[in-house]
Every structure is written in C-alpha cells, then in structure tokens.
Amino acid sequence: MHKMAVIGDASSVVGFVALGVTVLTARDSEEGSMLLRKAAEEGFAVIFVTEGIALGMIDAITSYSRKPLPIVLTIPDNEGHTGAALEKLRRTVEKALGADILFGKEGTGQ
C-alpha cells in the first residue's frame, strides 16, 4: 500500500492524523520544501501541501510533476483558498506547452 503525507501548518493538518495520513508540520515554505524532498525520498506516493505553505515553493512542487511518483497536490489550509493550486497548474501547463493557455499569456516554457 502506498504511503500518504500532508505538509502544512499544524492547525491545518492535525485532522489528517485521524485518517492515517502522515502529518509533517512546516512553519514556512522553506521548511515545507525540505519536508517535501524528505517525504519524496522516503517513498511517499501522495503528498498533499497546504496552499499557505505551497505559495513559496511552487517550483519545488512543480518539479515533481515530471515524475510518476510522488503525486504532489495542493489543498486549501484553514485560511481558505489562496490560488497556489491554480498557479501550480498554470506553471505545469506553461512548461509543457511553452505558453500560458489558461490566462492567454506567452510564456517562457522553462
């Protein structure tokens, strides 16, 4: 069975313990990036990252989109939706196509 983890601030992720998901608390995006890398190295197949933490680590999250595992998904935190999930999707599409088809802007495709 594949392992799942959630990365975020303590108040946003504590409820995941009841679901059997490994909870990794982060104070900021830098710590979140370190925990994401560690979780990926430890073989977690699905890693959820709260949007508040994800905002400062979109490039780190997007880098995992080129690999089959882990699957890294952004989820709202207890503050609500911040737009990090949409930004991750926009960057992934822009890298793949070389253009931002979601917002109609020419991209760098990097």
Secondary structure, 3 states (H helix, E strand, C coil): CCEEEEEECHHHHHHHHHHCCEEEECCCHHHHHHHHHHHHHCCEEEEEEEHHHHHHHHHHHHHHHHCCCCEEEEECECCECCCHHHHHHHHHHHHHHCEECCCCEECCCC
